[in-house]
Amino acid sequence: MRPNITITIPTPYLPLDEYCRLTGMPIGTAREMVRDGRLPIQPKGNKPRALVEINMEALTVRALSECHISLQA
């Protein structure tokens, strides 16, 4: 029997500046990663000048899928 592991993501979306503060990534690098799709963001809809927020849930799922483990959402 395989163990179940629960992962809690306290903040599903982080503003870009807070993501950079937590990870130590320069803001310019993060903006480039958003532009080329390496960092997933919350859709802005009809507000192109809205705050850029990093989708932490998508990043977590991506990281876990690269570990070749079975996921259930």
PyMOL Python script that loads the backbone (N, CA, C, O; Angstrom):
from pymol import cmd

cmd.read_pdbstr("""\
ATOM      1  N   MET A   1       0.841  -1.188   0.000  1.00  0.00           N
ATOM      2  CA  MET A   1       0.000   0.000   0.000  1.00  0.00           C
ATOM      3  C   MET A   1       0.885   1.249   0.000  1.00  0.00           C
ATOM      4  O   MET A   1       1.844   1.359   0.764  1.00  0.00           O
ATOM      5  N   ARG A   2       0.534   2.171  -0.872  1.00  0.00           N
ATOM      6  CA  ARG A   2       1.309   3.412  -0.975  1.00  0.00           C
ATOM      7  C   ARG A   2       0.776   4.443   0.009  1.00  0.00           C
ATOM      8  O   ARG A   2      -0.436   4.552   0.197  1.00  0.00           O
ATOM      9  N   PRO A   3       1.668   5.198   0.639  1.00  0.00           N
ATOM     10  CA  PRO A   3       1.204   6.212   1.594  1.00  0.00           C
ATOM     11  C   PRO A   3       0.587   7.402   0.861  1.00  0.00           C
ATOM     12  O   PRO A   3       0.947   7.711  -0.275  1.00  0.00           O
ATOM     13  N   ASN A   4      -0.340   8.052   1.533  1.00  0.00           N
ATOM     14  CA  ASN A   4      -0.928   9.288   1.017  1.00  0.00           C
ATOM     15  C   ASN A   4      -0.194  10.459   1.633  1.00  0.00           C
ATOM     16  O   ASN A   4       0.067  10.475   2.836  1.00  0.00           O
ATOM     17  N   ILE A   5       0.137  11.435   0.811  1.00  0.00           N
ATOM     18  CA  ILE A   5       0.802  12.641   1.272  1.00  0.00           C
ATOM     19  C   ILE A   5      -0.091  13.817   0.921  1.00  0.00           C
ATOM     20  O   ILE A   5      -0.530  13.939  -0.222  1.00  0.00           O
ATOM     21  N   THR A   6      -0.359  14.666   1.868  1.00  0.00           N
ATOM     22  CA  THR A   6      -1.175  15.854   1.634  1.00  0.00           C
ATOM     23  C   THR A   6      -0.261  17.068   1.561  1.00  0.00           C
ATOM     24  O   THR A   6       0.562  17.296   2.448  1.00  0.00           O
ATOM     25  N   ILE A   7      -0.413  17.835   0.504  1.00  0.00           N
ATOM     26  CA  ILE A   7       0.366  19.065   0.341  1.00  0.00           C
ATOM     27  C   ILE A   7      -0.609  20.237   0.397  1.00  0.00           C
ATOM     28  O   ILE A   7      -1.559  20.308  -0.384  1.00  0.00           O
ATOM     29  N   THR A   8      -0.365  21.141   1.317  1.00  0.00           N
ATOM     30  CA  THR A   8      -1.205  22.324   1.466  1.00  0.00           C
ATOM     31  C   THR A   8      -0.458  23.525   0.911  1.00  0.00           C
ATOM     32  O   THR A   8       0.697  23.773   1.256  1.00  0.00           O
ATOM     33  N   ILE A   9      -1.135  24.261   0.052  1.00  0.00           N
ATOM     34  CA  ILE A   9      -0.552  25.475  -0.527  1.00  0.00           C
ATOM     35  C   ILE A   9      -1.279  26.650   0.126  1.00  0.00           C
ATOM     36  O   ILE A   9      -2.427  26.932  -0.217  1.00  0.00           O
ATOM     37  N   PRO A  10      -0.622  27.338   1.064  1.00  0.00           N
ATOM     38  CA  PRO A  10      -1.310  28.376   1.830  1.00  0.00           C
ATOM     39  C   PRO A  10      -1.778  29.565   0.985  1.00  0.00           C
ATOM     40  O   PRO A  10      -2.807  30.172   1.283  1.00  0.00           O
ATOM     41  N   THR A  11      -1.039  29.891  -0.045  1.00  0.00           N
ATOM     42  CA  THR A  11      -1.402  31.016  -0.905  1.00  0.00           C
ATOM     43  C   THR A  11      -1.355  30.549  -2.347  1.00  0.00           C
ATOM     44  O   THR A  11      -0.268  30.376  -2.897  1.00  0.00           O
ATOM     45  N   PRO A  12      -2.521  30.339  -2.982  1.00  0.00           N
ATOM     46  CA  PRO A  12      -2.514  29.822  -4.347  1.00  0.00           C
ATOM     47  C   PRO A  12      -1.904  30.772  -5.377  1.00  0.00           C
ATOM     48  O   PRO A  12      -1.362  30.329  -6.389  1.00  0.00           O
ATOM     49  N   TYR A  13      -1.991  32.070  -5.119  1.00  0.00           N
ATOM     50  CA  TYR A  13      -1.407  33.069  -6.020  1.00  0.00           C
ATOM     51  C   TYR A  13      -0.548  34.026  -5.204  1.00  0.00           C
ATOM     52  O   TYR A  13      -0.956  34.490  -4.139  1.00  0.00           O
ATOM     53  N   LEU A  14       0.648  34.316  -5.716  1.00  0.00           N
ATOM     54  CA  LEU A  14       1.538  35.281  -5.070  1.00  0.00           C
ATOM     55  C   LEU A  14       1.834  36.418  -6.045  1.00  0.00           C
ATOM     56  O   LEU A  14       2.117  36.164  -7.216  1.00  0.00           O
ATOM     57  N   PRO A  15       1.775  37.669  -5.580  1.00  0.00           N
ATOM     58  CA  PRO A  15       2.204  38.772  -6.440  1.00  0.00           C
ATOM     59  C   PRO A  15       3.659  38.539  -6.857  1.00  0.00           C
ATOM     60  O   PRO A  15       4.438  37.950  -6.108  1.00  0.00           O
ATOM     61  N   LEU A  16       4.008  38.993  -8.026  1.00  0.00           N
ATOM     62  CA  LEU A  16       5.336  38.764  -8.582  1.00  0.00           C
ATOM     63  C   LEU A  16       6.447  39.222  -7.637  1.00  0.00           C
ATOM     64  O   LEU A  16       7.435  38.510  -7.457  1.00  0.00           O
ATOM     65  N   ASP A  17       6.298  40.398  -7.034  1.00  0.00           N
ATOM     66  CA  ASP A  17       7.355  40.889  -6.142  1.00  0.00           C
ATOM     67  C   ASP A  17       7.518  40.011  -4.900  1.00  0.00           C
ATOM     68  O   ASP A  17       8.634  39.825  -4.418  1.00  0.00           O
ATOM     69  N   GLU A  18       6.411  39.471  -4.380  1.00  0.00           N
ATOM     70  CA  GLU A  18       6.491  38.587  -3.212  1.00  0.00           C
ATOM     71  C   GLU A  18       7.122  37.244  -3.594  1.00  0.00           C
ATOM     72  O   GLU A  18       7.897  36.678  -2.823  1.00  0.00           O
ATOM     73  N   TYR A  19       6.791  36.739  -4.779  1.00  0.00           N
ATOM     74  CA  TYR A  19       7.417  35.503  -5.269  1.00  0.00           C
ATOM     75  C   TYR A  19       8.936  35.697  -5.363  1.00  0.00           C
ATOM     76  O   TYR A  19       9.702  34.826  -4.950  1.00  0.00           O
ATOM     77  N   CYS A  20       9.358  36.826  -5.900  1.00  0.00           N
ATOM     78  CA  CYS A  20      10.791  37.111  -6.031  1.00  0.00           C
ATOM     79  C   CYS A  20      11.452  37.248  -4.666  1.00  0.00           C
ATOM     80  O   CYS A  20      12.576  36.782  -4.477  1.00  0.00           O
ATOM     81  N   ARG A  21      10.780  37.873  -3.723  1.00  0.00           N
ATOM     82  CA  ARG A  21      11.334  38.008  -2.372  1.00  0.00           C
ATOM     83  C   ARG A  21      11.539  36.638  -1.728  1.00  0.00           C
ATOM     84  O   ARG A  21      12.578  36.376  -1.122  1.00  0.00           O
ATOM     85  N   LEU A  22      10.533  35.764  -1.867  1.00  0.00           N
ATOM     86  CA  LEU A  22      10.611  34.439  -1.242  1.00  0.00           C
ATOM     87  C   LEU A  22      11.644  33.530  -1.899  1.00  0.00           C
ATOM     88  O   LEU A  22      12.298  32.739  -1.219  1.00  0.00           O
ATOM     89  N   THR A  23      11.793  33.639  -3.212  1.00  0.00           N
ATOM     90  CA  THR A  23      12.706  32.738  -3.922  1.00  0.00           C
ATOM     91  C   THR A  23      14.095  33.333  -4.106  1.00  0.00           C
ATOM     92  O   THR A  23      15.041  32.605  -4.407  1.00  0.00           O
ATOM     93  N   GLY A  24      14.232  34.642  -3.929  1.00  0.00           N
ATOM     94  CA  GLY A  24      15.520  35.291  -4.155  1.00  0.00           C
ATOM     95  C   GLY A  24      15.803  35.536  -5.625  1.00  0.00           C
ATOM     96  O   GLY A  24      16.932  35.856  -5.999  1.00  0.00           O
ATOM     97  N   MET A  25      14.794  35.389  -6.454  1.00  0.00           N
ATOM     98  CA  MET A  25      14.946  35.585  -7.899  1.00  0.00           C
ATOM     99  C   MET A  25      14.848  37.076  -8.241  1.00  0.00           C
ATOM    100  O   MET A  25      13.966  37.766  -7.729  1.00  0.00           O
ATOM    101  N   PRO A  26      15.734  37.577  -9.093  1.00  0.00           N
ATOM    102  CA  PRO A  26      15.619  38.975  -9.529  1.00  0.00           C
ATOM    103  C   PRO A  26      14.304  39.195 -10.288  1.00  0.00           C
ATOM    104  O   PRO A  26      13.856  38.324 -11.034  1.00  0.00           O
ATOM    105  N   ILE A  27      13.698  40.360 -10.089  1.00  0.00           N
ATOM    106  CA  ILE A  27      12.408  40.668 -10.714  1.00  0.00           C
ATOM    107  C   ILE A  27      12.481  40.592 -12.237  1.00  0.00           C
ATOM    108  O   ILE A  27      11.534  40.139 -12.879  1.00  0.00           O
ATOM    109  N   GLY A  28      13.591  41.028 -12.819  1.00  0.00           N
ATOM    110  CA  GLY A  28      13.736  40.974 -14.272  1.00  0.00           C
ATOM    111  C   GLY A  28      13.728  39.547 -14.793  1.00  0.00           C
ATOM    112  O   GLY A  28      13.144  39.271 -15.841  1.00  0.00           O
ATOM    113  N   THR A  29      14.370  38.642 -14.072  1.00  0.00           N
ATOM    114  CA  THR A  29      14.381  37.231 -14.455  1.00  0.00           C
ATOM    115  C   THR A  29      12.973  36.660 -14.374  1.00  0.00           C
ATOM    116  O   THR A  29      12.541  35.930 -15.266  1.00  0.00           O
ATOM    117  N   ALA A  30      12.263  36.992 -13.310  1.00  0.00           N
ATOM    118  CA  ALA A  30      10.898  36.490 -13.141  1.00  0.00           C
ATOM    119  C   ALA A  30       9.986  37.016 -14.250  1.00  0.00           C
ATOM    120  O   ALA A  30       9.166  36.269 -14.782  1.00  0.00           O
ATOM    121  N   ARG A  31      10.124  38.285 -14.598  1.00  0.00           N
ATOM    122  CA  ARG A  31       9.297  38.840 -15.689  1.00  0.00           C
ATOM    123  C   ARG A  31       9.576  38.122 -17.011  1.00  0.00           C
ATOM    124  O   ARG A  31       8.654  37.844 -17.777  1.00  0.00           O
ATOM    125  N   GLU A  32      10.836  37.828 -17.271  1.00  0.00           N
ATOM    126  CA  GLU A  32      11.195  37.096 -18.496  1.00  0.00           C
ATOM    127  C   GLU A  32      10.597  35.691 -18.472  1.00  0.00           C
ATOM    128  O   GLU A  32      10.114  35.204 -19.494  1.00  0.00           O
ATOM    129  N   MET A  33      10.627  35.044 -17.314  1.00  0.00           N
ATOM    130  CA  MET A  33      10.056  33.704 -17.192  1.00  0.00           C
ATOM    131  C   MET A  33       8.542  33.719 -17.369  1.00  0.00           C
ATOM    132  O   MET A  33       7.977  32.767 -17.907  1.00  0.00           O
ATOM    133  N   VAL A  34       7.882  34.773 -16.928  1.00  0.00           N
ATOM    134  CA  VAL A  34       6.435  34.922 -17.161  1.00  0.00           C
ATOM    135  C   VAL A  34       6.190  35.101 -18.656  1.00  0.00           C
ATOM    136  O   VAL A  34       5.290  34.477 -19.219  1.00  0.00           O
ATOM    137  N   ARG A  35       6.991  35.954 -19.301  1.00  0.00           N
ATOM    138  CA  ARG A  35       6.830  36.212 -20.731  1.00  0.00           C
ATOM    139  C   ARG A  35       6.959  34.941 -21.571  1.00  0.00           C
ATOM    140  O   ARG A  35       6.181  34.724 -22.500  1.00  0.00           O
ATOM    141  N   ASP A  36       7.948  34.099 -21.238  1.00  0.00           N
ATOM    142  CA  ASP A  36       8.150  32.908 -22.071  1.00  0.00           C
ATOM    143  C   ASP A  36       7.418  31.667 -21.548  1.00  0.00           C
ATOM    144  O   ASP A  36       7.597  30.572 -22.081  1.00  0.00           O
ATOM    145  N   GLY A  37       6.584  31.836 -20.494  1.00  0.00           N
ATOM    146  CA  GLY A  37       5.715  30.755 -20.040  1.00  0.00           C
ATOM    147  C   GLY A  37       6.307  29.810 -19.005  1.00  0.00           C
ATOM    148  O   GLY A  37       5.660  28.831 -18.633  1.00  0.00           O
ATOM    149  N   ARG A  38       7.514  30.077 -18.533  1.00  0.00           N
ATOM    150  CA  ARG A  38       8.107  29.198 -17.513  1.00  0.00           C
ATOM    151  C   ARG A  38       7.499  29.414 -16.140  1.00  0.00           C
ATOM    152  O   ARG A  38       7.561  28.522 -15.294  1.00  0.00           O
ATOM    153  N   LEU A  39       6.912  30.580 -15.900  1.00  0.00           N
ATOM    154  CA  LEU A  39       6.193  30.840 -14.651  1.00  0.00           C
ATOM    155  C   LEU A  39       4.719  31.057 -14.998  1.00  0.00           C
ATOM    156  O   LEU A  39       4.384  32.004 -15.709  1.00  0.00           O
ATOM    157  N   PRO A  40       3.837  30.187 -14.502  1.00  0.00           N
ATOM    158  CA  PRO A  40       2.407  30.356 -14.795  1.00  0.00           C
ATOM    159  C   PRO A  40       1.819  31.486 -13.955  1.00  0.00           C
ATOM    160  O   PRO A  40       2.181  31.663 -12.792  1.00  0.00           O
ATOM    161  N   ILE A  41       0.920  32.239 -14.550  1.00  0.00           N
ATOM    162  CA  ILE A  41       0.290  33.355 -13.845  1.00  0.00           C
ATOM    163  C   ILE A  41      -1.225  33.205 -13.856  1.00  0.00           C
ATOM    164  O   ILE A  41      -1.789  32.439 -14.638  1.00  0.00           O
ATOM    165  N   GLN A  42      -1.864  33.956 -12.968  1.00  0.00           N
ATOM    166  CA  GLN A  42      -3.322  34.006 -12.945  1.00  0.00           C
ATOM    167  C   GLN A  42      -3.772  34.790 -14.183  1.00  0.00           C
ATOM    168  O   GLN A  42      -3.234  35.860 -14.465  1.00  0.00           O
ATOM    169  N   PRO A  43      -4.760  34.262 -14.926  1.00  0.00           N
ATOM    170  CA  PRO A  43      -5.245  34.998 -16.099  1.00  0.00           C
ATOM    171  C   PRO A  43      -5.736  36.396 -15.713  1.00  0.00           C
ATOM    172  O   PRO A  43      -6.359  36.583 -14.668  1.00  0.00           O
ATOM    173  N   LYS A  44      -5.448  37.360 -16.567  1.00  0.00           N
ATOM    174  CA  LYS A  44      -5.816  38.748 -16.281  1.00  0.00           C
ATOM    175  C   LYS A  44      -7.175  39.119 -16.861  1.00  0.00           C
ATOM    176  O   LYS A  44      -7.737  40.150 -16.491  1.00  0.00           O
ATOM    177  N   GLY A  45      -7.708  38.310 -17.751  1.00  0.00           N
ATOM    178  CA  GLY A  45      -9.012  38.613 -18.340  1.00  0.00           C
ATOM    179  C   GLY A  45      -8.970  39.885 -19.158  1.00  0.00           C
ATOM    180  O   GLY A  45      -8.114  40.041 -20.030  1.00  0.00           O
ATOM    181  N   ASN A  46      -9.889  40.794 -18.882  1.00  0.00           N
ATOM    182  CA  ASN A  46     -10.002  42.056 -19.622  1.00  0.00           C
ATOM    183  C   ASN A  46      -9.133  43.164 -19.051  1.00  0.00           C
ATOM    184  O   ASN A  46      -9.248  44.315 -19.473  1.00  0.00           O
ATOM    185  N   LYS A  47      -8.262  42.839 -18.097  1.00  0.00           N
ATOM    186  CA  LYS A  47      -7.451  43.861 -17.433  1.00  0.00           C
ATOM    187  C   LYS A  47      -5.965  43.609 -17.702  1.00  0.00           C
ATOM    188  O   LYS A  47      -5.278  43.036 -16.857  1.00  0.00           O
ATOM    189  N   PRO A  48      -5.464  44.028 -18.863  1.00  0.00           N
ATOM    190  CA  PRO A  48      -4.068  43.746 -19.206  1.00  0.00           C
ATOM    191  C   PRO A  48      -3.055  44.404 -18.269  1.00  0.00           C
ATOM    192  O   PRO A  48      -1.905  43.967 -18.213  1.00  0.00           O
ATOM    193  N   ARG A  49      -3.454  45.440 -17.536  1.00  0.00           N
ATOM    194  CA  ARG A  49      -2.521  46.113 -16.627  1.00  0.00           C
ATOM    195  C   ARG A  49      -2.691  45.642 -15.183  1.00  0.00           C
ATOM    196  O   ARG A  49      -2.159  46.252 -14.256  1.00  0.00           O
ATOM    197  N   ALA A  50      -3.433  44.554 -15.005  1.00  0.00           N
ATOM    198  CA  ALA A  50      -3.664  44.026 -13.656  1.00  0.00           C
ATOM    199  C   ALA A  50      -2.365  43.492 -13.054  1.00  0.00           C
ATOM    200  O   ALA A  50      -1.392  43.235 -13.763  1.00  0.00           O
ATOM    201  N   LEU A  51      -2.374  43.334 -11.750  1.00  0.00           N
ATOM    202  CA  LEU A  51      -1.240  42.806 -11.003  1.00  0.00           C
ATOM    203  C   LEU A  51      -0.881  41.407 -11.506  1.00  0.00           C
ATOM    204  O   LEU A  51      -1.761  40.563 -11.675  1.00  0.00           O
ATOM    205  N   VAL A  52       0.401  41.164 -11.744  1.00  0.00           N
ATOM    206  CA  VAL A  52       0.869  39.836 -12.162  1.00  0.00           C
ATOM    207  C   VAL A  52       0.985  38.979 -10.906  1.00  0.00           C
ATOM    208  O   VAL A  52       1.711  39.319  -9.972  1.00  0.00           O
ATOM    209  N   GLU A  53       0.252  37.852 -10.901  1.00  0.00           N
ATOM    210  CA  GLU A  53       0.278  36.936  -9.770  1.00  0.00           C
ATOM    211  C   GLU A  53       0.710  35.558 -10.240  1.00  0.00           C
ATOM    212  O   GLU A  53       0.153  35.018 -11.196  1.00  0.00           O
ATOM    213  N   ILE A  54       1.702  34.990  -9.568  1.00  0.00           N
ATOM    214  CA  ILE A  54       2.229  33.683  -9.914  1.00  0.00           C
ATOM    215  C   ILE A  54       1.295  32.603  -9.368  1.00  0.00           C
ATOM    216  O   ILE A  54       0.896  32.653  -8.205  1.00  0.00           O
ATOM    217  N   ASN A  55       0.951  31.632 -10.205  1.00  0.00           N
ATOM    218  CA  ASN A  55       0.078  30.527  -9.832  1.00  0.00           C
ATOM    219  C   ASN A  55       0.909  29.458  -9.124  1.00  0.00           C
ATOM    220  O   ASN A  55       1.545  28.626  -9.772  1.00  0.00           O
ATOM    221  N   MET A  56       0.900  29.487  -7.812  1.00  0.00           N
ATOM    222  CA  MET A  56       1.707  28.561  -7.020  1.00  0.00           C
ATOM    223  C   MET A  56       1.198  27.128  -7.105  1.00  0.00           C
ATOM    224  O   MET A  56       1.980  26.184  -6.994  1.00  0.00           O
ATOM    225  N   GLU A  57      -0.108  26.958  -7.302  1.00  0.00           N
ATOM    226  CA  GLU A  57      -0.654  25.611  -7.439  1.00  0.00           C
ATOM    227  C   GLU A  57      -0.137  24.948  -8.714  1.00  0.00           C
ATOM    228  O   GLU A  57       0.250  23.779  -8.695  1.00  0.00           O
ATOM    229  N   ALA A  58      -0.128  25.683  -9.810  1.00  0.00           N
ATOM    230  CA  ALA A  58       0.369  25.130 -11.071  1.00  0.00           C
ATOM    231  C   ALA A  58       1.855  24.802 -10.967  1.00  0.00           C
ATOM    232  O   ALA A  58       2.301  23.785 -11.499  1.00  0.00           O
ATOM    233  N   LEU A  59       2.620  25.645 -10.292  1.00  0.00           N
ATOM    234  CA  LEU A  59       4.050  25.376 -10.105  1.00  0.00           C
ATOM    235  C   LEU A  59       4.273  24.108  -9.281  1.00  0.00           C
ATOM    236  O   LEU A  59       5.160  23.310  -9.586  1.00  0.00           O
ATOM    237  N   THR A  60       3.470  23.928  -8.246  1.00  0.00           N
ATOM    238  CA  THR A  60       3.593  22.746  -7.396  1.00  0.00           C
ATOM    239  C   THR A  60       3.253  21.482  -8.173  1.00  0.00           C
ATOM    240  O   THR A  60       3.977  20.490  -8.085  1.00  0.00           O
ATOM    241  N   VAL A  61       2.176  21.504  -8.922  1.00  0.00           N
ATOM    242  CA  VAL A  61       1.786  20.341  -9.728  1.00  0.00           C
ATOM    243  C   VAL A  61       2.861  20.032 -10.767  1.00  0.00           C
ATOM    244  O   VAL A  61       3.190  18.867 -10.991  1.00  0.00           O
ATOM    245  N   ARG A  62       3.404  21.059 -11.397  1.00  0.00           N
ATOM    246  CA  ARG A  62       4.469  20.859 -12.383  1.00  0.00           C
ATOM    247  C   ARG A  62       5.689  20.204 -11.733  1.00  0.00           C
ATOM    248  O   ARG A  62       6.256  19.258 -12.279  1.00  0.00           O
ATOM    249  N   ALA A  63       6.085  20.709 -10.575  1.00  0.00           N
ATOM    250  CA  ALA A  63       7.253  20.155  -9.881  1.00  0.00           C
ATOM    251  C   ALA A  63       7.013  18.704  -9.474  1.00  0.00           C
ATOM    252  O   ALA A  63       7.903  17.865  -9.612  1.00  0.00           O
ATOM    253  N   LEU A  64       5.830  18.409  -8.980  1.00  0.00           N
ATOM    254  CA  LEU A  64       5.529  17.035  -8.573  1.00  0.00           C
ATOM    255  C   LEU A  64       5.461  16.089  -9.762  1.00  0.00           C
ATOM    256  O   LEU A  64       5.878  14.935  -9.662  1.00  0.00           O
ATOM    257  N   SER A  65       4.942  16.566 -10.881  1.00  0.00           N
ATOM    258  CA  SER A  65       4.850  15.702 -12.064  1.00  0.00           C
ATOM    259  C   SER A  65       6.236  15.382 -12.623  1.00  0.00           C
ATOM    260  O   SER A  65       6.421  14.339 -13.251  1.00  0.00           O
ATOM    261  N   GLU A  66       7.192  16.251 -12.408  1.00  0.00           N
ATOM    262  CA  GLU A  66       8.557  15.993 -12.859  1.00  0.00           C
ATOM    263  C   GLU A  66       9.248  14.940 -11.989  1.00  0.00           C
ATOM    264  O   GLU A  66      10.298  14.415 -12.360  1.00  0.00           O
ATOM    265  N   CYS A  67       8.650  14.633 -10.824  1.00  0.00           N
ATOM    266  CA  CYS A  67       9.196  13.604  -9.928  1.00  0.00           C
ATOM    267  C   CYS A  67       8.671  12.212 -10.279  1.00  0.00           C
ATOM    268  O   CYS A  67       9.040  11.228  -9.637  1.00  0.00           O
ATOM    269  N   HIS A  68       7.817  12.130 -11.289  1.00  0.00           N
ATOM    270  CA  HIS A  68       7.252  10.860 -11.755  1.00  0.00           C
ATOM    271  C   HIS A  68       6.502  10.140 -10.643  1.00  0.00           C
ATOM    272  O   HIS A  68       6.698   8.947 -10.409  1.00  0.00           O
ATOM    273  N   ILE A  69       5.628  10.899  -9.955  1.00  0.00           N
ATOM    274  CA  ILE A  69       4.787  10.292  -8.947  1.00  0.00           C
ATOM    275  C   ILE A  69       3.335  10.430  -9.382  1.00  0.00           C
ATOM    276  O   ILE A  69       3.015  11.274 -10.219  1.00  0.00           O
ATOM    277  N   SER A  70       2.483   9.635  -8.837  1.00  0.00           N
ATOM    278  CA  SER A  70       1.066   9.645  -9.169  1.00  0.00           C
ATOM    279  C   SER A  70       0.383  10.770  -8.380  1.00  0.00           C
ATOM    280  O   SER A  70       0.574  10.893  -7.171  1.00  0.00           O
ATOM    281  N   LEU A  71      -0.405  11.580  -9.072  1.00  0.00           N
ATOM    282  CA  LEU A  71      -1.089  12.714  -8.432  1.00  0.00           C
ATOM    283  C   LEU A  71      -2.594  12.539  -8.516  1.00  0.00           C
ATOM    284  O   LEU A  71      -3.119  12.034  -9.508  1.00  0.00           O
ATOM    285  N   GLN A  72      -3.283  12.962  -7.463  1.00  0.00           N
ATOM    286  CA  GLN A  72      -4.743  13.057  -7.465  1.00  0.00           C
ATOM    287  C   GLN A  72      -5.102  14.435  -6.942  1.00  0.00           C
ATOM    288  O   GLN A  72      -4.731  14.802  -5.827  1.00  0.00           O
ATOM    289  N   ALA A  73      -5.819  15.191  -7.744  1.00  0.00           N
ATOM    290  CA  ALA A  73      -6.180  16.548  -7.321  1.00  0.00           C
ATOM    291  C   ALA A  73      -7.574  16.578  -6.749  1.00  0.00           C
ATOM    292  O   ALA A  73      -8.051  17.637  -6.340  1.00  0.00           O
TER     293      ALA A  73
END
""", "prot")
cmd.dss("prot")
cmd.show_as("cartoon", "prot")
cmd.util.cbc("prot")
cmd.orient("prot")
